[in-house]
Amino acid sequence: MFRLLALSCVTGAAMVSAFAPSTNRFSKGVAMASSLVPMTAFDDALFPTDIPLELIQGGKTVKTYPIPPRTERIQLLFKTNGRPLKCTVNLWMGPLRQTHTCDMDIEDGNEMFFRYTLTFKPVGQVLRIETSDMSELPVLAGVLIPSPERQKELKKNTEAVWEAAEKTIIQGGCTTGGGGAVRTWAIPENVESVQFLSWARDTGKKSFKMDIEVLHGPNNVKQKFMLQCGGGSQPYHAIFETPGPDWQIRLRNKKYLEDGLFQCAVVPFKVRE
């Protein structure tokens, strides 16, 4: 069960509510949709932490995972034994087209492990994971291909959370790229992890590119991600660990003004009573 929460999205000097789940409903009183969200949307089983992990050594070691045709969702888990977590994830459609990139840099990959669901076109793509150039920083990586029935459940959950959450529109920057809008969300103390969703379904279905920082304190970056998805018609759904008080999420749009418009939502996942 979830208490009434309020997480704020800071845009310049303005502050508006970003999420507030109660027991089984997003509160209408904080500018949220009143649609019912199934309690399974907050179930750890949706983002499992028991995925079999494979050790990938540091020093720019590369591991690839062919994805079967007709698969449109996979679930990923990354962690370490307490060392920094640094690696790059790419999704390739053929030898030339790269449809997804996630470059992660996390201070402690045990306390702040990273998991997300990646959605893509079901055409048989290849997932590529490359560790950093530091040989002393291996990565534990898990790749799970859900069953067709499970993929439908994940799709239903993502869409339910997205429809109920308050979305924030983030505009691109100058014509040379970069310098886009910045948005910041302050995380309540009793929220131990949050769901981050990004989608361009309602803003032109363009690709998106962003920098995401998860800060502990005023400007102490504990987790940093560069996220790029080539085709915003598919949602991106991830979990950020935020144990303890004083966490913030800061996002910067790195796309162009002309085609860099997308939406994001931040909602709680695990809440401490």
Backbone bond lengths (Angstrom), bond angles and torsions (degrees), N, CA, C in turn:
res aa  C-N    CA-C-N  psi(-1)  N-CA   C-N-CA  omega(-1)  CA-C   N-CA-C  phi
1 M - - - 1.457 - - 1.527 108.31 -
2 F 1.321 114.93 148.97 1.444 118.98 -174.82 1.519 110.52 -120.83
3 R 1.299 115.24 134.36 1.444 120.17 174.65 1.524 109.09 -74.87
4 L 1.331 114.78 165.36 1.450 119.38 176.16 1.516 108.73 -71.26
5 L 1.322 114.83 123.46 1.457 120.49 -176.73 1.511 109.22 -117.99
6 A 1.308 116.07 165.28 1.462 120.52 172.77 1.501 107.86 -144.32
7 L 1.315 116.18 114.59 1.451 120.96 175.71 1.505 107.18 -111.13
8 S 1.306 118.37 136.17 1.452 121.81 -170.60 1.509 110.92 -105.83
9 C 1.313 115.12 141.50 1.459 122.02 172.81 1.508 107.56 -106.30
10 V 1.316 117.28 119.85 1.443 122.10 -176.45 1.516 108.99 -99.42
11 T 1.321 116.89 122.07 1.458 122.08 177.85 1.521 107.18 -125.99
12 G 1.334 116.06 96.82 1.443 119.66 -173.40 1.515 109.36 67.69
13 A 1.348 116.09 -124.58 1.456 119.86 179.76 1.518 112.34 -91.81
14 A 1.334 116.69 -10.64 1.461 119.57 -177.01 1.511 110.43 -86.03
15 M 1.332 115.39 149.07 1.456 120.61 178.54 1.518 108.12 -135.60
16 V 1.321 116.88 124.91 1.455 120.94 179.53 1.516 108.80 -129.32
17 S 1.321 116.02 155.84 1.456 120.20 179.59 1.508 110.55 -68.81
18 A 1.333 117.10 139.82 1.456 120.95 -179.20 1.509 112.89 -111.27
19 F 1.342 120.17 -34.72 1.453 119.34 172.07 1.515 110.74 -155.81
20 A 1.317 115.09 156.32 1.461 119.59 177.89 1.515 110.13 -161.68
21 P 1.348 119.44 78.08 1.454 119.87 178.37 1.516 111.37 -80.56
22 S 1.307 116.87 137.34 1.455 120.72 169.88 1.520 107.55 -103.52
23 T 1.328 119.21 -143.41 1.455 119.71 -172.12 1.517 112.75 -64.03
24 N 1.324 117.89 -47.91 1.455 118.81 -179.87 1.517 111.37 -146.57
25 R 1.324 116.35 21.96 1.455 119.59 -174.11 1.528 108.72 -148.94
26 F 1.338 116.13 141.05 1.446 118.81 170.88 1.519 108.53 -78.46
27 S 1.298 117.16 130.66 1.461 121.46 -172.76 1.510 111.68 -68.18
28 K 1.319 116.19 126.80 1.453 121.38 178.16 1.516 111.07 -70.97
29 G 1.318 117.39 -21.57 1.450 121.27 -176.65 1.509 114.21 -73.98
30 V 1.308 118.85 -5.44 1.452 120.73 178.84 1.519 109.97 -121.10
31 A 1.324 115.66 38.14 1.459 123.01 175.40 1.509 112.99 61.83
32 M 1.327 116.76 32.45 1.444 122.22 176.89 1.512 109.30 -105.56
33 A 1.341 116.39 156.73 1.448 119.39 172.54 1.527 108.85 -66.42
34 S 1.318 116.37 150.31 1.458 119.71 -177.38 1.523 112.18 -95.86
35 S 1.325 117.43 12.29 1.456 120.42 -179.24 1.518 110.73 -62.54
36 L 1.320 115.83 142.87 1.451 120.28 176.20 1.522 109.95 -70.11
37 V 1.306 115.93 134.67 1.454 121.85 176.16 1.513 107.68 -114.31
38 P 1.325 118.97 127.20 1.461 119.46 -179.20 1.517 110.77 -62.54
39 M 1.339 116.55 144.62 1.453 120.20 179.60 1.518 112.20 -62.41
40 T 1.332 116.71 -20.52 1.463 119.17 176.53 1.519 111.80 -64.41
41 A 1.338 117.05 -17.18 1.459 120.17 178.04 1.519 111.71 -64.49
42 F 1.343 117.14 -17.22 1.459 121.67 -179.95 1.524 111.17 -113.92
43 D 1.316 115.75 22.76 1.457 121.75 -178.04 1.526 109.48 -92.28
44 D 1.342 115.90 130.85 1.468 120.13 178.86 1.524 112.19 -57.91
45 A 1.324 117.15 -24.81 1.459 120.16 -178.69 1.520 112.06 -64.13
46 L 1.335 117.10 -21.73 1.460 119.78 177.95 1.526 111.49 -70.59
47 F 1.317 116.69 -27.40 1.461 122.27 176.23 1.526 106.80 -128.84
48 P 1.322 117.84 76.46 1.465 120.97 -170.25 1.521 112.67 -65.12
49 T 1.330 114.29 146.58 1.462 120.54 176.09 1.531 111.39 -107.09
50 D 1.337 117.13 4.23 1.465 121.01 179.88 1.526 111.99 -104.95
51 I 1.332 117.08 21.08 1.463 120.32 175.27 1.526 108.62 -64.19
52 P 1.325 118.71 133.96 1.476 119.75 176.24 1.527 110.87 -56.10
53 L 1.321 115.24 129.67 1.456 121.12 -175.97 1.522 110.97 -103.67
54 E 1.312 114.79 144.63 1.457 121.99 177.20 1.519 108.84 -117.84
55 L 1.319 116.30 132.22 1.457 120.70 179.46 1.527 109.89 -78.90
56 I 1.327 115.33 122.18 1.468 121.44 175.77 1.518 107.33 -113.20
57 Q 1.306 116.96 115.78 1.454 121.42 -176.44 1.524 111.26 -65.03
58 G 1.352 115.40 154.61 1.457 120.81 177.24 1.515 111.76 -72.74
59 G 1.321 115.82 -170.97 1.461 120.15 179.22 1.517 113.12 79.71
60 K 1.350 117.27 37.82 1.463 124.19 177.17 1.537 111.98 62.40
61 T 1.321 115.75 36.16 1.465 120.62 173.23 1.525 109.36 -70.83
62 V 1.336 116.37 139.32 1.458 122.13 -176.31 1.528 109.66 -116.41
63 K 1.326 115.35 135.27 1.455 121.91 175.12 1.527 108.17 -131.60
64 T 1.342 116.59 132.41 1.459 120.19 -179.76 1.523 110.50 -116.84
65 Y 1.337 114.82 150.68 1.462 122.26 -178.90 1.527 108.43 -133.59
66 P 1.312 118.69 105.73 1.476 119.85 175.16 1.526 110.24 -66.51
67 I 1.305 116.20 135.84 1.459 121.81 -179.01 1.523 108.81 -104.37
68 P 1.322 118.55 126.02 1.467 120.79 -176.89 1.532 111.81 -61.27
69 P 1.326 117.65 148.64 1.466 120.29 173.36 1.526 110.57 -59.18
70 R 1.315 115.10 154.90 1.462 124.28 -178.77 1.520 112.93 72.66
71 T 1.325 116.88 3.24 1.465 120.80 171.68 1.521 108.51 -90.56
72 E 1.314 117.50 128.78 1.457 120.46 -178.95 1.527 113.44 -121.79
73 R 1.344 116.78 0.26 1.453 120.76 177.10 1.525 110.16 -146.80
74 I 1.323 115.80 137.56 1.452 121.11 170.65 1.527 108.06 -132.39
75 Q 1.325 115.67 157.73 1.451 121.00 178.02 1.515 109.72 -117.94
76 L 1.314 115.53 136.03 1.457 122.21 -173.20 1.520 110.04 -123.17
77 L 1.330 115.45 144.42 1.467 122.60 177.35 1.516 108.13 -137.29
78 F 1.338 115.56 130.94 1.464 121.46 179.54 1.526 109.03 -130.98
79 K 1.326 115.80 135.15 1.460 120.16 177.29 1.523 109.35 -158.53
80 T 1.317 116.55 173.85 1.461 123.02 174.60 1.521 107.41 -136.73
81 N 1.322 116.09 -176.84 1.467 121.38 177.29 1.514 112.32 -92.66
82 G 1.327 116.42 22.27 1.457 121.76 179.53 1.516 113.23 120.76
83 R 1.311 116.53 -12.29 1.458 120.13 177.41 1.529 110.08 -81.44
84 P 1.339 116.77 168.51 1.466 118.89 175.43 1.530 111.41 -58.62
85 L 1.309 115.26 145.94 1.453 122.50 179.50 1.522 108.25 -106.36
86 K 1.325 115.26 110.03 1.464 120.38 -178.87 1.517 109.26 -134.51
87 C 1.318 115.86 118.41 1.457 120.17 175.47 1.519 109.03 -164.44
88 T 1.334 115.45 169.23 1.457 122.58 179.64 1.517 109.11 -125.89
89 V 1.321 115.89 132.25 1.465 122.45 179.37 1.526 108.25 -112.12
90 N 1.315 117.01 128.47 1.461 122.23 176.43 1.520 109.91 -126.36
91 L 1.306 115.73 148.76 1.456 122.06 173.03 1.514 107.36 -119.67
92 W 1.338 116.24 126.36 1.458 121.74 -174.88 1.530 110.37 -116.10
93 M 1.331 114.87 133.42 1.449 122.41 172.21 1.532 106.84 -109.64
94 G 1.322 115.62 94.20 1.454 119.55 -173.17 1.517 110.67 80.57
95 P 1.333 117.48 -175.54 1.470 120.44 -173.92 1.521 114.47 -79.27
96 L 1.324 118.49 -12.81 1.454 120.08 -172.02 1.524 114.73 -118.03
97 R 1.309 118.01 -27.15 1.464 119.87 -173.16 1.517 111.09 -99.98
98 Q 1.328 115.68 119.11 1.457 122.68 177.09 1.524 108.54 -101.71
99 T 1.328 117.29 118.39 1.459 120.99 -172.60 1.529 113.80 -102.30
100 H 1.319 118.31 -9.12 1.462 120.22 -179.98 1.518 109.85 -156.21
101 T 1.346 114.95 140.19 1.463 121.74 173.21 1.520 108.81 -139.83
102 C 1.313 115.80 133.73 1.460 121.60 171.63 1.523 107.66 -135.71
103 D 1.316 115.51 111.01 1.467 122.08 179.03 1.524 107.25 -104.16
104 M 1.324 117.03 114.44 1.469 120.62 -174.00 1.522 111.75 -113.71
105 D 1.324 115.00 143.69 1.462 123.22 177.95 1.526 106.76 -141.67
106 I 1.348 116.77 101.75 1.458 122.92 -173.41 1.523 108.86 -121.00
107 E 1.315 116.71 134.03 1.466 121.56 -173.37 1.524 112.51 -63.50
108 D 1.328 117.07 -42.76 1.464 121.71 -177.95 1.530 107.74 -135.13
109 G 1.323 116.41 105.74 1.450 121.33 -175.53 1.515 114.56 -78.12
110 N 1.334 117.32 -1.68 1.456 120.40 175.04 1.525 110.78 -93.84
111 E 1.314 116.26 -48.31 1.461 120.52 178.83 1.532 111.07 -73.13
112 M 1.347 116.91 -36.66 1.457 121.58 -175.79 1.525 109.68 -120.01
113 F 1.325 116.10 58.76 1.463 120.23 176.57 1.525 108.94 -64.71
114 F 1.332 116.21 161.03 1.465 120.57 -173.17 1.519 109.96 -125.32
115 R 1.323 116.08 134.19 1.460 121.59 179.96 1.523 109.01 -141.74
116 Y 1.320 115.47 143.06 1.456 118.76 177.69 1.516 111.14 -158.05
117 T 1.322 114.01 161.14 1.460 122.26 176.04 1.518 107.89 -106.46
118 L 1.312 115.60 125.81 1.458 121.58 -178.33 1.522 109.10 -108.37
119 T 1.336 115.71 128.56 1.459 122.52 -178.53 1.520 109.61 -112.75
120 F 1.329 116.51 141.32 1.466 120.38 -175.47 1.525 109.02 -159.31
121 K 1.301 116.25 174.41 1.457 121.14 178.89 1.526 109.79 -73.35
122 P 1.333 117.47 138.00 1.481 121.16 -175.01 1.524 112.25 -80.82
123 V 1.330 115.64 70.86 1.469 119.70 -177.03 1.532 112.16 -122.45
124 G 1.315 118.28 12.69 1.457 119.83 178.60 1.516 112.50 77.57
125 Q 1.327 117.41 75.56 1.451 122.04 -178.09 1.535 110.05 -102.46
126 V 1.320 116.31 -179.87 1.462 122.14 -178.20 1.521 108.74 -127.15
127 L 1.329 116.09 127.99 1.460 122.17 176.60 1.522 108.77 -92.54
128 R 1.309 116.15 133.90 1.468 122.18 -178.60 1.526 109.09 -124.90
129 I 1.328 116.81 126.52 1.462 122.42 177.54 1.521 108.34 -118.64
130 E 1.323 116.44 127.70 1.463 121.93 179.19 1.519 109.39 -127.60
131 T 1.315 117.05 128.66 1.455 121.27 178.12 1.525 110.24 -79.27
132 S 1.329 116.10 172.25 1.466 120.82 -178.96 1.532 109.95 -73.61
133 D 1.318 116.01 175.05 1.466 120.39 -178.90 1.528 112.43 -78.88
134 M 1.332 117.40 0.89 1.471 121.15 179.64 1.521 108.85 -91.78
135 S 1.310 117.18 112.76 1.463 121.75 -174.60 1.524 112.89 -66.76
136 E 1.343 117.28 -18.90 1.461 120.52 -178.23 1.528 112.36 -87.19
137 L 1.330 117.73 7.22 1.464 121.12 -178.23 1.533 110.63 -120.94
138 P 1.339 117.31 75.18 1.470 119.33 173.76 1.532 110.80 -71.55
139 V 1.313 115.18 164.61 1.464 121.65 -177.50 1.523 109.01 -129.91
140 L 1.315 116.30 139.41 1.462 122.29 170.82 1.520 107.62 -97.16
141 A 1.324 116.83 117.34 1.462 121.44 -175.02 1.522 110.20 -123.00
142 G 1.328 115.68 138.05 1.456 121.82 176.35 1.518 110.20 -126.14
143 V 1.321 116.29 132.05 1.464 122.28 179.11 1.522 107.76 -123.58
144 L 1.328 116.46 119.05 1.453 122.07 -177.73 1.525 109.59 -116.80
145 I 1.338 115.88 125.76 1.465 121.56 174.44 1.523 107.23 -101.31
146 P 1.327 118.17 105.12 1.470 120.31 -176.62 1.527 111.34 -68.26
147 S 1.321 114.72 159.75 1.455 120.27 174.09 1.528 109.09 -67.96
148 P 1.331 118.43 161.49 1.474 119.93 177.99 1.520 112.89 -55.28
149 E 1.332 117.06 -38.38 1.458 119.55 178.68 1.524 111.02 -66.60
150 R 1.328 116.03 -40.71 1.452 119.97 179.32 1.531 111.12 -66.84
151 Q 1.309 117.48 -35.94 1.459 120.57 177.46 1.521 111.13 -62.48
152 K 1.322 117.02 -37.33 1.462 120.50 177.33 1.524 110.76 -66.20
153 E 1.329 117.61 -38.33 1.456 121.45 177.10 1.531 111.09 -63.92
154 L 1.329 116.22 -43.57 1.458 120.25 179.33 1.523 111.10 -63.95
155 K 1.325 116.41 -40.16 1.465 120.09 177.77 1.517 111.11 -62.91
156 K 1.321 116.85 -44.86 1.456 121.47 179.53 1.517 111.19 -62.04
157 N 1.322 117.00 -40.88 1.455 120.63 179.74 1.518 111.40 -65.68
158 T 1.323 117.86 -47.79 1.462 121.11 -179.73 1.521 111.04 -58.93
159 E 1.322 116.57 -44.61 1.458 120.11 -179.06 1.520 111.66 -66.95
160 A 1.344 117.86 -36.51 1.463 120.70 179.07 1.521 110.96 -65.61
161 V 1.328 117.22 -44.72 1.465 120.43 179.12 1.524 110.08 -65.37
162 W 1.319 116.72 -42.21 1.471 120.90 -178.46 1.531 110.74 -62.86
163 E 1.311 117.53 -45.54 1.458 120.53 -177.17 1.522 111.27 -65.52
164 A 1.326 118.15 -32.42 1.460 120.94 -177.03 1.518 113.05 -86.41
165 A 1.332 117.27 -24.17 1.465 120.44 -174.39 1.520 111.15 -79.28
166 E 1.322 114.90 155.39 1.458 120.88 172.16 1.523 108.66 -81.46
167 K 1.327 115.28 121.68 1.457 120.18 -178.46 1.530 111.42 -91.10
168 T 1.325 114.95 146.64 1.460 121.83 175.57 1.524 108.85 -113.79
169 I 1.335 116.46 124.77 1.467 121.43 178.52 1.518 109.30 -83.85
170 I 1.332 116.25 133.36 1.460 121.47 -177.78 1.526 108.48 -126.52
171 Q 1.315 116.04 120.15 1.462 122.61 -174.12 1.526 110.57 -91.67
172 G 1.337 115.82 149.88 1.456 121.31 176.56 1.514 112.07 -73.58
173 G 1.337 115.23 179.11 1.453 120.91 -174.06 1.507 113.98 -105.13
174 C 1.328 117.05 -139.36 1.456 122.43 -173.11 1.520 111.07 -74.04
175 T 1.323 116.21 173.39 1.461 121.43 -175.33 1.523 113.00 -68.97
176 T 1.316 117.44 -17.00 1.469 120.06 177.96 1.520 111.72 -91.82
177 G 1.331 117.22 -0.02 1.464 120.90 178.89 1.510 112.10 93.31
178 G 1.326 116.44 148.67 1.454 121.15 179.38 1.519 111.62 82.28
179 G 1.316 115.37 176.54 1.454 120.05 177.99 1.509 113.98 68.11
180 G 1.336 117.11 25.41 1.454 120.76 -178.34 1.517 112.28 -79.44
181 A 1.323 114.55 -174.68 1.458 120.88 -177.17 1.522 110.91 -64.45
182 V 1.331 115.40 150.60 1.461 123.37 178.35 1.524 108.18 -116.83
183 R 1.333 116.19 134.32 1.457 120.99 176.11 1.529 108.56 -129.33
184 T 1.334 116.15 144.81 1.460 121.44 -178.11 1.522 109.37 -132.22
185 W 1.323 115.90 133.55 1.462 122.39 176.16 1.531 109.08 -115.74
186 A 1.313 117.44 128.87 1.467 122.65 174.97 1.528 108.86 -92.62
187 I 1.333 116.70 129.66 1.461 121.94 -174.81 1.529 109.88 -96.62
188 P 1.340 118.53 128.90 1.469 120.45 176.65 1.529 111.66 -61.28
189 E 1.316 116.21 155.93 1.461 121.45 -173.31 1.523 113.01 -63.01
190 N 1.327 117.60 -33.27 1.464 119.14 -174.65 1.528 113.20 -91.11
191 V 1.329 117.70 9.13 1.464 121.42 175.75 1.522 108.22 -96.06
192 E 1.312 117.07 112.16 1.462 121.47 -175.24 1.522 113.20 -90.84
193 S 1.327 117.07 -16.53 1.459 120.67 173.42 1.515 108.07 -158.90
194 V 1.327 115.88 151.71 1.462 120.71 -177.37 1.525 109.42 -127.48
195 Q 1.334 114.07 154.71 1.456 121.19 172.38 1.519 108.41 -94.89
196 F 1.313 115.42 131.35 1.466 121.18 176.36 1.518 108.19 -114.67
197 L 1.334 116.00 125.11 1.458 121.28 179.21 1.520 109.27 -124.28
198 S 1.322 115.71 139.25 1.456 121.66 175.09 1.517 108.68 -136.59
199 W 1.348 115.02 137.59 1.464 119.84 -175.13 1.527 108.02 -158.41
200 A 1.320 116.19 141.10 1.468 121.49 175.47 1.522 111.06 -113.17
201 R 1.323 116.12 23.07 1.467 121.12 -177.76 1.522 111.97 -58.63
202 D 1.331 116.80 -39.66 1.457 121.26 -174.97 1.516 113.09 -102.58
203 T 1.327 117.84 8.53 1.469 120.78 -178.52 1.529 112.02 -127.81
204 G 1.324 117.02 28.07 1.460 120.22 175.61 1.506 115.80 110.67
205 K 1.337 117.96 -4.96 1.462 122.59 178.26 1.528 112.39 57.28
206 K 1.314 116.39 34.09 1.457 121.23 177.32 1.528 110.20 -86.07
207 S 1.326 115.38 161.68 1.460 119.58 174.15 1.525 109.44 -68.30
208 F 1.338 116.02 160.20 1.456 118.57 177.28 1.522 110.21 -133.26
209 K 1.322 113.52 153.62 1.460 122.13 -179.79 1.517 107.33 -143.90
210 M 1.333 116.45 128.53 1.461 119.33 -174.16 1.525 110.99 -151.24
211 D 1.320 114.72 157.61 1.463 122.76 167.05 1.525 107.74 -104.44
212 I 1.326 116.81 131.84 1.458 122.13 178.35 1.530 107.83 -121.51
213 E 1.313 115.93 129.12 1.460 121.51 176.28 1.523 108.84 -122.65
214 V 1.322 116.07 131.61 1.463 121.87 174.07 1.523 106.06 -107.26
215 L 1.321 115.98 110.23 1.455 122.51 -171.26 1.518 111.20 -104.69
216 H 1.324 115.68 144.32 1.462 122.57 174.56 1.515 107.19 -116.24
217 G 1.321 116.21 98.21 1.450 120.41 -172.52 1.522 110.11 101.70
218 P 1.332 116.93 -171.61 1.467 120.18 -172.23 1.533 114.42 -60.96
219 N 1.327 117.12 -44.43 1.470 118.36 -176.42 1.523 110.81 -151.23
220 N 1.311 116.60 36.53 1.458 122.70 -178.26 1.527 108.51 -103.04
221 V 1.327 116.00 98.30 1.460 121.11 -174.39 1.529 109.64 -79.21
222 K 1.331 116.72 113.45 1.457 121.72 178.56 1.526 112.01 -96.29
223 Q 1.334 116.46 -29.47 1.457 121.47 -179.60 1.528 108.01 -137.41
224 K 1.314 115.66 133.55 1.462 119.90 -179.14 1.524 109.06 -136.71
225 F 1.345 115.27 134.94 1.457 121.18 -177.30 1.524 109.49 -134.93
226 M 1.311 115.83 141.56 1.453 121.66 165.58 1.515 105.84 -111.90
227 L 1.322 116.31 115.71 1.458 121.84 -174.98 1.516 109.75 -115.49
228 Q 1.327 115.74 130.87 1.460 121.17 176.45 1.528 108.55 -139.78
229 C 1.319 116.65 126.50 1.464 122.39 177.53 1.520 108.64 -126.00
230 G 1.319 116.53 122.43 1.455 121.86 -177.57 1.510 111.28 -87.61
231 G 1.295 116.60 82.63 1.459 121.15 -177.92 1.506 109.26 125.78
232 G 1.331 116.32 95.17 1.453 120.85 -173.86 1.512 113.96 -81.63
233 S 1.343 117.70 10.81 1.465 118.88 177.34 1.525 111.64 -75.59
234 Q 1.332 117.50 -11.20 1.462 121.82 175.34 1.529 109.37 -107.72
235 P 1.329 118.13 139.31 1.469 120.55 -178.56 1.522 111.91 -79.27
236 Y 1.324 114.70 153.29 1.461 122.21 172.86 1.517 106.93 -112.51
237 H 1.342 117.87 130.15 1.466 122.12 -172.61 1.527 108.49 -136.96
238 A 1.321 116.80 114.30 1.467 121.32 -175.13 1.525 110.16 -133.54
239 I 1.336 114.55 165.12 1.462 122.46 176.08 1.528 108.60 -118.54
240 F 1.330 116.38 126.77 1.455 122.34 173.74 1.523 108.44 -108.01
241 E 1.318 116.22 127.72 1.464 121.06 177.19 1.528 109.19 -79.87
242 T 1.351 116.31 130.36 1.464 121.78 179.77 1.530 109.73 -134.37
243 P 1.328 118.34 64.61 1.477 120.42 -177.08 1.525 112.00 -72.18
244 G 1.327 115.88 130.23 1.450 119.26 178.34 1.522 112.72 89.29
245 P 1.350 116.86 -176.12 1.466 121.33 -175.64 1.524 112.79 -86.96
246 D 1.347 114.97 171.94 1.479 124.19 167.15 1.521 113.42 68.79
247 W 1.320 117.97 41.25 1.463 120.99 175.80 1.517 110.23 -101.99
248 Q 1.323 114.75 148.03 1.458 122.52 174.23 1.522 109.43 -139.36
249 I 1.321 115.54 153.09 1.463 121.48 172.46 1.521 107.34 -116.79
250 R 1.318 116.07 127.28 1.459 121.29 179.58 1.525 109.36 -120.90
251 L 1.312 116.51 129.47 1.465 121.93 -175.14 1.524 109.83 -126.70
252 R 1.327 115.82 137.10 1.462 121.46 175.66 1.528 109.40 -126.15
253 N 1.318 115.92 127.95 1.464 122.27 176.32 1.526 109.09 -75.03
254 K 1.320 117.29 128.34 1.462 121.64 -178.22 1.520 112.83 -109.50
255 K 1.338 116.74 8.85 1.462 119.47 -179.74 1.530 111.04 -90.85
256 Y 1.343 114.15 178.22 1.459 121.65 -179.40 1.527 111.16 -77.29
257 L 1.315 115.30 161.90 1.455 121.03 177.58 1.527 111.09 -62.75
258 E 1.343 116.56 -36.80 1.457 120.82 -172.24 1.526 113.12 -71.53
259 D 1.328 118.12 -34.76 1.466 119.54 -174.97 1.525 112.60 -136.24
260 G 1.320 116.25 24.60 1.465 119.24 -174.64 1.504 114.95 -102.56
261 L 1.341 117.74 19.01 1.455 119.83 -176.45 1.528 110.83 -88.19
262 F 1.341 116.85 126.41 1.458 121.07 174.38 1.522 108.87 -149.21
263 Q 1.329 116.09 174.87 1.454 121.90 -179.30 1.521 110.49 -120.29
264 C 1.327 115.45 149.18 1.463 121.73 176.04 1.523 109.30 -132.69
265 A 1.316 115.30 156.82 1.457 121.47 174.68 1.518 108.45 -142.47
266 V 1.321 116.37 142.79 1.459 122.96 176.70 1.517 107.46 -125.99
267 V 1.327 116.87 121.08 1.469 121.82 -179.32 1.525 108.24 -134.33
268 P 1.317 118.47 157.58 1.471 119.64 -178.30 1.514 111.87 -70.85
269 F 1.315 114.88 154.34 1.476 120.07 174.51 1.535 109.75 -120.50
270 K 1.319 116.97 -57.81 1.459 121.12 177.77 1.528 108.52 -117.63
271 V 1.327 115.15 127.33 1.455 121.14 -176.26 1.521 109.91 -123.36
272 R 1.316 116.29 133.33 1.459 121.22 178.20 1.513 109.70 -85.27
273 E 1.309 116.02 128.16 1.482 120.53 -179.51 1.522 110.99 -72.08
